[in-house]
C-alpha cells in the first residue's frame, strides 16, 4: 500500500510549496514514484473539490484513512487571545485540526522556518508558533514531549523557504524507514549540521579579513554587511539554489533564514559590532582571541586578495 502524505497549509505565504516545485534531487514526481507515496492533498497541486477535501480530512482525523506523513507549512496561529480564530477551518480554529492530524500521523514535518519556529508572526498579535518550538524555546504548539507514532518528534526543515531538495530528501528517508540524526532544533544533521559559511566562495577573504563596506564586491560580507553565514546552519552553499547559486555567491549577505529567531529584531545588511568586531561570533570562538587573530590575518592578507576586482 502506498504511503500517504497530507500537506496542511497554516499561516503560510506558500513559499515552501514553490520551493518544493523546484526540487531536483529528486524532483517531486520522482520522489512520489520512487518512494511509493500517495499525495493525498496539497493546496496548490490538488484538483479535488471542497467536498472531497472535507471528506478526506474527516477520514484522516477519525483514523478511517491512515496518515503516514503530515507536512505543515506556515506557523500555527493562536491569536487573538489564544483562540486561534485568526486562521480557521470550517469555522473552527485550524490549530485544532493541526493537533488532531498530528495525533494520527506517523511522522510530522515542519516545512520552513515559520512552521518550525514561529517565524515572522511569533512576536505579533497573531500569536504564531512553530509546531514544537517557539523560536529557540522547545515546546511550541504540540508541546516539548510530543512524539509521533513513528517515534520521532517534529522534524524541522527551516529556511525561508526550505530548500526543495532538503524537503524531498527528508521525505525520501522517512518513507524508506531510514534513521535521520537530528540536531538540537530537530533538523536533519545531513543538511543542518554545517554552517552556511562552509562552502562559501568568499571564505578566503573572510579568513584574511578582507572586508566589504558595499555590495557587489568580492570580499567578505560578515564584518560590515550583516552576513550571517558564519552563524546560521544550513546547506545553501552545499545545495545551490536551482543548482546554480546562493546569496553570498552573487554578493548578497546571508540573512540567516534558517535560524530559530529569524527574522531578527535588528537591521538586515548591517553588522552589529564592538570595536569593529561583530557582537555575534561563530560557535566556540573566544572574542579576545578572535580580535587578535583577525588583526594578524588582516595584516598578512595576500596582495591578490587586497587588489580584488569589483563585480561578482
Order of alpha helices (4+ residues) and beta strands (2+ residues): beta-alpha-alpha-beta-alpha-beta-beta-beta-beta-alpha-beta-alpha-beta-beta-beta-beta-alpha-alpha-alpha-beta-beta-alpha-alpha
